[in-house]
Amino acid sequence: MTTLSLTRPVLDFGLIRMIRNIGRIFNSIAAAQRAADDYQRINARTDAQLAADGLRRADVARIVFERHFD
């Protein structure tokens, strides 16, 4: 009896934790997709357009990373 009452909540907690972890994975994938989209958008600009905003092409990856992951 005691074993059943202790085991069931542990299993339920494990399932809840697994669902939360799956949710975190999907959130991470979505964040990475937003960063990739942002990189593509900024990188598509001409060097003159980047320079007008005070940027260099070499800065694009760092800027996107800082914007999305810092």
Order of alpha helices (4+ residues) and beta strands (2+ residues): alpha-alpha-alpha
